[in-house]
């Protein structure tokens, strides 16, 4: 079996998490909605946020 569909779903969840973060949702609120832990949400946000130079 191919895990491509799981990767696509994960990419979509990341997009949702980042969109909610940009709109001001707290990590706790995001975690509850996307069914992840706050640690997972924090890690995704830190990894995906652009670094301002």
PyMOL commands that set and color helices and strands:
alter all, ss='L'
color gray80, all
select helices_A, chain A and resi 4-22+27-34+38-48
alter helices_A, ss='H'
color red, helices_A
deselect
rebuild
show_as cartoon
